[in-house]
Amino acid sequence: MADWTIRRAEQKDATALTRCIDAAYSDYALRLTGLPAVSEGIADDIQNHLVLVAEHDQSIIGGLILIPNDTFMLLANIAVDPPFSGLGLGRRLMEHAESESRRMGLGELRLSTHVDMPENISLYSHFGWQETGRTGNKVHMTKILKPGE
């Protein structure tokens, strides 16, 4: 099923995107200590950063928060509503992160994930990300973007 659209978030999407992010992280929130408030400040993110949402039947089912820096793009958050996981939406959102980075002339993406989310670390590695270090419970990863991909 690929009957979703990905578009730039608007302020009216803040509540629905917050709900989506909370749902995506709900299992982690129950089992992990030190997980930051992943959906806090979504309205500010929409105002100040590049936020994309995936929509299906006028409902927000995924989202991506990107923060451009001078030399890299920070992937601050990516989330897929659990009923839509495993359908390729996460991959599509990651592809959008890469294309937006290239469009802005940034050849590197960075992210941090939680040490107790090995499935995420494995997934990012599968998508070409490399671990660059660990700080406390954070695992830092980067992906160098090849021109023209």
ROVEXKE-799467 format. One line per 4 residues: number of its first residue (from 0); their letters; for each residue x, y, z of C-alpha. Coordinates in Angstrom, 3 decimals, padded with zeros to 6 digits. Layout:
// residues N
NUM	A	X/Y/Z; ... $
//
This chain:
// residues 149
0	MADW	000.000/000.000/000.000; 001.569/003.242/-001.097; -001.474/005.456/-001.197; -000.070/008.249/000.897 $
4	TIRR	001.281/011.667/000.038; 004.221/013.452/001.611; 004.041/017.217/001.923; 005.358/020.128/003.959 $
8	AEQK	003.655/020.362/007.349; 001.430/023.300/008.218; 000.571/024.624/011.672; -002.839/022.948/011.463 $
12	DATA	-000.984/019.574/011.386; 000.739/020.037/014.759; -001.791/018.151/016.903; -002.134/015.236/014.477 $
16	LTRC	001.635/014.971/014.012; 002.140/015.011/017.788; -000.371/012.149/018.105; 001.390/010.215/015.339 $
20	IDAA	004.824/010.638/016.943; 003.495/009.639/020.372; 001.915/006.517/018.861; 005.127/005.622/017.002 $
24	YSDY	007.206/005.884/020.190; 004.627/004.437/022.615; 006.277/001.004/022.920; 009.688/002.606/023.478 $
28	ALRL	008.309/005.028/026.065; 007.142/002.069/028.151; 010.454/000.197/028.128; 013.206/002.814/027.881 $
32	TGLP	014.647/005.179/030.418; 016.100/008.453/029.253; 013.909/008.742/026.171; 013.437/012.466/025.487 $
36	AVSE	010.005/014.005/024.985; 009.989/013.170/021.272; 006.802/015.041/020.388; 007.423/018.164/022.426 $
40	GIAD	007.439/021.449/020.509; 006.027/020.209/017.201; 004.308/023.525/016.469; 007.654/025.303/016.955 $
44	DIQN	009.364/022.737/014.726; 006.814/023.376/011.968; 007.429/027.104/012.321; 011.231/026.976/012.458 $
48	HLVL	012.411/023.831/010.655; 011.620/021.654/007.679; 008.824/019.328/008.754; 007.215/016.895/006.345 $
52	VAEH	004.110/014.820/006.979; 002.777/011.698/005.301; -000.954/011.747/004.828; -003.460/008.974/004.068 $
56	DQSI	-007.212/009.630/003.803; -006.646/013.108/005.277; -004.927/011.654/008.356; -001.301/012.184/009.357 $
60	IGGL	000.387/008.770/009.381; 004.044/009.770/009.498; 006.406/012.662/009.864; 009.947/013.861/009.489 $
64	ILIP	011.711/016.792/011.171; 014.841/018.121/009.476; 017.114/020.876/010.762; 019.641/022.215/008.265 $
68	NDTF	023.056/023.257/009.549; 025.988/024.814/007.683; 027.495/021.522/006.546; 024.910/018.807/007.294 $
72	MLLA	021.215/018.109/007.761; 020.079/016.889/011.163; 017.306/014.317/011.035; 015.760/015.320/014.361 $
76	NIAV	012.810/012.939/014.236; 011.162/010.402/011.980; 007.984/008.569/012.909; 005.440/006.260/011.305 $
80	DPPF	002.072/005.541/012.901; 002.193/001.838/013.949; -000.682/000.645/011.706; 001.357/001.879/008.720 $
84	SGLG	004.751/000.480/009.727; 006.346/-002.106/007.487; 004.756/-000.686/004.324; 007.735/001.341/003.089 $
88	LGRR	006.652/004.710/004.456; 009.717/005.062/006.683; 011.942/004.421/003.676; 010.051/007.048/001.649 $
92	LMEH	010.452/009.583/004.443; 014.188/008.829/004.589; 014.409/009.318/000.815; 012.741/012.716/001.244 $
96	AESE	015.306/013.609/003.910; 018.070/012.759/001.469; 016.537/014.715/-001.413; 015.891/017.766/000.760 $
100	SRRM	019.486/017.628/001.981; 020.793/017.476/-001.578; 018.432/020.269/-002.657; 019.945/022.471/000.062 $
104	GLGE	023.479/021.545/-000.996; 024.136/019.424/002.106; 025.966/016.161/001.489; 025.595/014.664/004.947 $
108	LRLS	022.715/013.609/007.176; 023.105/013.068/010.923; 020.842/011.609/013.582; 020.886/010.310/017.116 $
112	THVD	018.941/007.321/018.357; 018.719/005.488/021.671; 021.202/002.746/022.560; 018.276/000.521/023.630 $
116	MPEN	016.683/000.736/020.163; 018.887/-001.821/018.385; 016.216/-002.390/015.752; 016.496/001.278/014.716 $
120	ISLY	020.294/001.137/014.666; 020.092/-001.956/012.473; 017.542/-000.350/010.142; 019.589/002.834/009.742 $
124	SHFG	022.689/000.737/009.070; 020.754/-001.164/006.406; 019.947/002.209/004.771; 023.645/003.132/004.625 $
128	WQET	024.104/005.007/007.895; 027.331/004.624/009.892; 027.666/004.847/013.659; 029.995/007.723/014.580 $
132	GRTG	029.940/007.551/018.360; 027.977/007.200/021.566; 027.204/009.678/024.303; 025.346/008.337/027.328 $
136	NKVH	022.311/006.535/025.930; 022.591/008.172/022.486; 023.988/006.514/019.388; 025.141/009.069/016.808 $
140	MTKI	024.972/008.118/013.147; 025.743/009.771/009.831; 025.058/009.153/006.181; 027.204/010.684/003.474 $
144	LKPG	025.056/011.368/000.445; 026.477/010.426/-002.914; 025.797/013.023/-005.605; 023.136/012.096/-008.102 $
148	E	021.530/009.223/-006.164 $
//
